């Protein structure tokens, strides 16, 4: 841009006058800007370059703080240090020296005699002490005319500037504006790279950088560092029910409350989504717990929206203490592990411990083994018969996943199913179970003993819009009539994925599969939901069956459930039947189908086939 003309004033003067000295000054300053030298260095070089063009003039560049309306030191390499420090932070106003007045009015202020000019009365003695007689100040303006600062020349004796000197200071102010704007643009880019744009908190990158430096400092001090992972509970409800704008507002309010709760030297960062991470140096275990309690308490009071509505939020926290020599990523991972455990167990806060580390290690081992289980053919299905109470015949088999691992042994479904949900492997496992059960159902049909096979569908599977298409493909590949397939779902899965569940279940019902509601009575099913969804079977949970014949309340509850199902035209299966007394009570209550250890334990496919082909009457009821 050697010959470019840049005009931010009304006079339209070129940026330099063509002299070799000014061309060189312009080139030197531009070179510093290109190499992203510190702004103080660029401005100092600019002042020095201008001073070299003048005869005994002293340059000064002040930066304007628009929020506080004050001027601050930018560059003044040859002015006395005491003078520079004294005017640093001076307020902008109509009669505050040359620079304060120039910044206030946004135009040049030429003071030819400091001793006689009323605008200098607050700084007159200071100027006299340092031998300053005149000051000519030009505002530094951005492209829109907003004040960025001031560029001033001082001279030792009272006098007016020559035309050449006035031109020089104007040119210098425009070059200064270019440098300041470039610096601010780069600073904004750096800020955007390290700040969360929604909350303006440090982002993940800046948090890691600060945590690394904090841990390095702890090597010298021997202090511990607390890392807190905080997750806003049920945040998706705000987005889903009130829209993303409300969700964003909630996150900003949470960020503000967390920031005002911690100490000035602590870091609050948004780690992504609705998760925040807090880093506090010099905190022991007791201090970390107190910090977590304060953070949790900070969100107790409702958030009040500008429209007057109130919104209650809560959070779950995981806390880890990092000692000297710890790796930053590991410290965050431990806090996140504590957060996960707190959510799993339903407590507001969990402090990472050796026991938690042991469980986390075991969970990682479980996840790794689970990923390899299908490839290593460690999974198989067990089949438990469902019997008709009227004739004692088998009407269905429920297919139950079993996992035998060489190192872990028999892993119960209560352990590996949640792990499969967490890792997303439940989709693959679920498809495998459907395919294996459908193939077995086809084999029974080929033996002349067609019987329904029931397969459990998890919450995550039900949320997958592609589920019906995959089920259709699986039963087609197996050659199974869809009428011999029963899809079992839980009340919890229905509640979590209400709309998608309705669509998927309707598609599966249209395919010909029967829909069974498992563990009925343990959730929040309503008449409206049961009537709206294509559910044909309800399965009474074993918890209610266990008290039959001994607990009048259990008798009343099961009676009501059977009556509800019959009123809606649904079949009823009672699970967990283990005693003849329970069986007799169910028969008297009008229950049609039963399942439990009294009638048949889960068994291999071969054993289930023998049971089916040689089925005998029920135990006496």
N, C-alpha and C positions, 0 to 999 in steps of 0.2 A: 504494500500500500504506500510505496514511497512517494508518489505524487498525488495521493488522494487528498481531496478537500473534505473536511468534516466540519459542519457548522451546527452548533447547538445554540448559537446566540442570534441576535438580530442583525449584527453587523455583517455576517457572512465572510469573515476573514478566513484565509486558508490556515491549515493547521501549522504550517511553518512558512517562513519568509524566503525560503530558497537559499539562504546562506549556508555554506558548508558546515558551520558549527551547529546550526539548527537541524539540518538534515541528519548530521551524525547523532545529535541528541535524540531525535525522533527514532532513528534506526536502533540505537542502543536500548532505549526504553521498550520498543516493540520486540526486540530480541529477548529481553527479560520476560515479557508477557508470554511470548511463544513457549518459552521453557518453564512457564508456571513458577517463576520466582515468587517469593513471598511479597505480598502487597507492600509491606513497609520498605522492602528493598527497591521495588519498582518506583515508589513515590519518592524515596530519598534520591535515587538516581535522577529522577525528573527534576527535582528541586536543584540538585547540584548542576545539572546541565543548563538550567535557566540562569542560575547564579553566574555561571561562566560567561554567559552572554551579556551580563550587566556590569556596571561599575560600582562595586561596593554595596549592592543590594543583598538583603538576607531573605531567603524564601521560607515560607511556612505553608503546610497543607494540613487542614483540619477536616476530620470526617464527621458528618452529621448523623446523630442518632435521632431519627424521626419520632420514635416512641417517647423518648424522654425530652426531646427538643433541646439537646445539648451537643456541644462540639468537643471532639476528642482528638488527641494528637495522632497525626498520620505521618508527617515527616517535617523535620526542621533541623537539618544536620549542622547548621552553623549558628543557630540562635542559642543564647545561654540556656543551659539545662534548667536553672531555677525558674526562668521565665516560662519555658515550655511546660514545666510541671504546674506552675501557678495558673495558667490559662486552660489547662486540660480539664474538660468537664464543664466549661463555661456555658451558661444558659444562652439560648438564642432569644433575641429581643430587638426592638426597634432602636434602642440606644445602648447596645452592649458592644462597644468598640467597633472596629471596622468589620471584623469577621462575623460577630454575632448579628450585626445589623444587616450585612450582606446576605447571610443565610435567612434572616427573617423576611426581608423584602424580595429576595431572589434577584437582586441586581447589584451592580458594582457600587462600592462605597469607597470614595477617595478621601482620605483624611490627610491633608497636607501639613497639619501642625497638631500633634497629639496634645500639646500643652494647652492649646486654646479651644479644642473641640469638645463640646459637652458629651458627645457619645463615648468619650474615653474617661469620664470622670471616675468610674469604678476601677480603672486600670492605669490611671495617669501616673501615680506614684511608682508603680511597678515598671512602667515603661521608662520613666526618668532614671530609675536606679540602673537600668541596663542600657542606657544611652540610646533609646529609640525615639526618633523625632517625627517620623511620618509612617503611615501604613495605608497601602492601597490594596483593597480586597475585592476579588471577583468570585461570584458563586460558581461552584462546580455543579453543572446540571446534567441530568440524564436525558435520554432521547425525548422524553415526554415533558421536559421542563421541570422535573422535580429536583429539589436540592439534594446533592450527595455530599457536599462539603464546601470548603472555601479554599482558594489559593490566594495568598497575600505576599506582597513585597514590603519589607521594612527598609527604611534608610535612616542613617544616624542623625541627619539634620532635617528640619522641616523643609519640604518642597513638594511640588506637584510632579507627577510623572510626565516624561516626554511621550510623544505619540508612539515612538518605537518601544518604550518600556511598557506602555499600556497594551500595545499589541502583543508583546511578549507574554505578559501575564494572562491575557485572554487565550492565547494559543496553548499555554501550559495548562490552563484550566480544562480545556477540551481534551487534551491528551490525558490528563488526570481522570476525567470522566470515563474515558475509554478503559483505562486500567482498572478503575473501581468497578465498573459494570462487568468487565470480564472476570474479575476476582469474585464478585458476588454470584455470577452465573455458575462459575466452577464450584463455589462453595455450596450452592443450591444443589448441583448435581451430586456432590459428595454427601450432602445431607440426605437426598433421596435414596442414595445407595446404602445408607446406614440407618435410615429412619422408616418406621412404619407410616405409610401415607395416611391411614385412617386416624390413628391416635397420636401420631408424632412421637411415639415412644421409640427407643432404640429397637432395631429389628434383630433378627437372629444373628446376622453377621457381626453387628456391633456388640451384641451381648457376649458372644464368644470371645471377641477381642478383649473386652473389659474383664471377663472372667479369667482369661489367660493371664492378663497383667496382674489381677488381684491375687491369683494363686502364686505367681512368681514373687510378688511382694510378701506373701505369707512365708516363703522360704527364709526371708530375712527376719520377719517379726515373730514367726512361730505361731501365729494366730490361725484360727479355723475360719472357714468361709461357709456360710449357709447358702444353699441353693434351694429355692422354693418353686415348684411347678404348680400353677393354679389354673384350674379349668372351671369355666362358668357352667353350672348345672343346667341341663335341659335347654341350652341356648338355641337349639334348632326350633324350639317352640316359638321364639320371638320372630325368627325369620319366616316360619311357615304360617303362623297365625296373624302376624302384624306387618309382614313385609320386611325386605332387606334394609330399608331406610331406618326402621325402628331398631332392627338388629344392630346396625352401625352405630346408632345413637347410644344403645346400651353399652356397646364395647367402649365407646369414648367416655361414658360416665364411669365405667368400671376402671378404666385406665387412670382417670383423674383421681378417683378415690384411693387407688393403690399408691399412686405417686405421692399423695399427701399423707399417707400413713407411714411410709418408710423414712429413714434418716436421710439427710441431704447427700451423703456420700454413697448411698445404696443405689442400685440400678433396678429399674422396673422396665421390662421389655415385653413386647408382644411377640410371641414365638410363632404365631400363625393361628388362624381360625379364632377360637374362643379360649386359647391357652396363653397364659402369661408366665414369665419367669422372672423371679426376683433374686438378686445377688446381694448379700450383706456380709461385709468383712468384719472380723473380730467378734464373732458370735459363737458361743459354746452351745451344747445341746439344750440347756435350759433357755438360753436366749433365742435359739431357733424356734423352740415351741412357743415362746411368748410372741415372737414375730409372726408366726403362723396364726396364732389366736387373734392378733391385732388385724391382720389382713382379712381373716374370716369375718371379724366383727365389723370391719369397715363397710361391708356390703349388706349389713342387716337392715339398715334404714331403707325404706323404699326409694327408688329413683323417681323423681318428679319431672315429668316431661313438660316442655313449655306449654302444651295444650291443657295442662292441669291433671292429666292422668298419672296414676302412680303404678309403678312396676316393681315387683319384688324379685330379686335375684339372690342366688346363693352360689357358693363355690366349694369345690373339693380341692384339697391341697396335699401335695407330697413334698417332704422336706428331706434333704440330704446334707450332711456335713462333709466338707472337703478339707483335707489337711494338706500341709505343705508337700509338694511333689505330686499332687493329684492331677489327673488329666481333665481338662475342662469338659470335654464331651462325655467322659465317664461320670463326672459329677452331675451333669444334667440328666444322663440316662438313669442314674440311681434315684434322683428326685422324681423322675417320670415314673419309675417303677413303683415308688412309694405312692404316687398319685393313683396309679392303676389299682394298687392293692386297696387304697382307701375307697375307691369307687366300687370295687368288687365286694368289699365287706360292708359298705354303706356307712362309713364313718367320715366325718368332715376333714380330718387331718391324719396323716400317717407319717411317722419319722422312719427313715430308712434304717434298717438294723441288720445284724448278721443273720438273723432268722429270715428276714425278708430277702436277703441276698441268697440264702439257701433255697428258698422257695422260688425265687426268680430264676436261679440256675436250673432248678428242676423243671420249671416251666419252659425254659429255653430248650432243655433236653427233650421235653415232651413234644414241643413244636417241631423240632428237627426230626424226631422219630416218626411223628405223624405224617410229615411230608414224604417219608420213604415207605410208609406202611402199605399203600396200595401196590406200588411197584414190587415190593417184596412179598406180596400176597399174604400179609399178616391179618388182613381183615376177612371176616366171614359173617354170614347171617345166621342167627338162631331164630327158630320159628315157634311161637307159642300159640296153641289152638284157642279158638273162640267157639264156644259150644252153644247150641240152641237148648234152652231150658225145657222145651216141650218134648222133643224127641231124643235129645242127647247127642244129636249129630253135630259134626264139625262144620261150621258155616264159613270159617275164615282162619287164616294164620296171620298173626302179626309178625312181620319181619323186624328183628332187633339186631342192630350192629354190635359185633363183638370184635375186640382187638387183643391179640396175643402177641406180645413183643418179647424177643429173646432176652433183652436186658431188663425191661420194665415189668415183665410178666403179664398177667391179665389186667388190662387197664379198663376200669369201669366207664361206662358211657357218661356218667355224671362228671367225669374228669375230661375225657377227650372230646366230647361234643362241644362244650364251651370253648375249648382250645381251637377246635375246627372253625367255630363261629368267628373267633377273634382273628384268626389268620386268613380267613376266606376260603379255607380248604373244604368247608362244609358243602360248597357247590359241587366240587369234584366227588367228595364222599357221598353226597346225596344222590348224584347221578349214578354212581357205582351201585349203591344200594337199590335204587329203582330198577336198574338193569338186571342185577342178580335176582331180585325178587320176581320181576316179570318173567325172566327165563325159567325160574322154578315153577311159577304158576302155569306156564305153558307145558312144562314137563308133567305136571299133575293132570292137566287137561288131556294130554296125550295118553296117559295111563287110564283114562276113562273116569277120573275122579276130579272133575273141575271144582275148584274151590277158590274163594276170594283170597287175595293176599294184600295185607295192609302195610303201608310204608309211611313212616313218620317224616314229615316235612318241617324243616326248621324255620325259625323266624327269618333268617337271612335268605333262605331259598324262596320263601313266600314273597319277599320284597323284590325278587328278580322278575322283571316283566317277561323274560324269555323262558320262564319255567314251563308254562303250558306247551309251548312248541317242543321243548326238550322231552317232556313226558310223552307227547304224541309220537315223537320219533322213537323213543326207547321201547314203548309197547309195540310199535309197528315192527321194529327190528326183532323183538322177541317173538312176535306172532301171537301175542296175548290179546284176547278179547278185552277191551277196556272195562267191560262190565264186571270183570273179575279183579279189578284194581280198586283198592280203598286208599284214599289219601287222608292221613291223620294229621291234624293241626292242633295247636294249643290255643287257648283263649288269649294268652299273652301275645302270641304272634298276630292274632287278629287285631288286637288293640294297637300294637306298634305300627302296623302297616294296613290300616283300615281300608283305604281306597284301593291300593294295589292288591290287597288280599281279595277284595270283592271281585275285581276284574279277573284275577288268576283263577279263583275258585269257580267262577261262572264258566270260564273257558274249559277248565278240567271237567266240570259237570257236563258241559255240552259234548265233551269227548266221550262221555259214558262212564267215567269213574265216579265212585261214591265218595262223599266227603264226610269224614267223621271228626267230631270235636272232642279232642282228648282232654283228660284231666278236668272234666266239666265240674264246675262248682268252686274251683280254686281261683278263678279270675273274676271278670266283671261282665259276663254275658248278660244280655237283656233279651226280652221277648222281641223287641224290634230288630236286634241284630240276628237272632236265630231265624226270624221270618224273612229277613232281607237276603240272607246268604243261602246258597244251595246246599245246606247241611242236611244229611239224611240220617246220621247216626250221632248220638251223644254217648260218651263213655264216662261213667261216674267214677270219680277218682277213688283210689284205694283208701284214702284218708277217711272217707265217709263209710265205705264198706266195712272197715275194720271194727266199727262200733256197733254194727247191726246185731240185734238180739240181746245186747247188753246195755246199750245207751239209748234211752227214749229219744233224745235229741237227734241222734244219728238216724233212728228209724223215721222220725218226722221229716228230716232233710231228704233222705232217699225217697220217701213217699212223694214228697213235693216234686223232686226231680223227675221221677217216673211219670207222675201226673202231667207235668209240664210237657215232657217229650210226647206222651200219648196224645195230649191235646193238640200238639203241632204236627202230629202224624209222623213222628220220628221213631226210629228203632233205638233201643237202649241196651248198652253193654256195660256191665258192672266189672270193674277191674279189681285185682287183688283179692280174689275169693280164696280163702285159705282154710276155712272150717266148714263142716256140714251145717252148723247153725247159721252161718252167713248165707249159705246156699239156700237153705230152707226159707229164711226170711225174705230173700230176694224173690223166690218163687211166689210167696204169699203176696208180695207187693206188686206183682205183675211184671217184673223185669223179664225180658225175653232172651237176652244173650248174656253169657258170663265168661269170665277169663280169670285165671289165677293158678297158683301152684297146686291147689286141690284137684284141679281138672287137667293139668298138664303143664309141666315146666318148659321153658324155652329149650329147644332141641335142635340138633343138626338137621340138615335137609334130608339126609337118609333116614334118620329117626322119625322125622315128621311124615315122611312118605309112608313108613310102616304103620305109624299111628293112623294116618288117613285111610289106608287100605284095610286096616284091621280095627277100625274104631269100634268101641264098645259103649255100652250105656253109661250114663252119668252115675256117679255115686248117689246113693239114695238121698233125696232132699227132704 
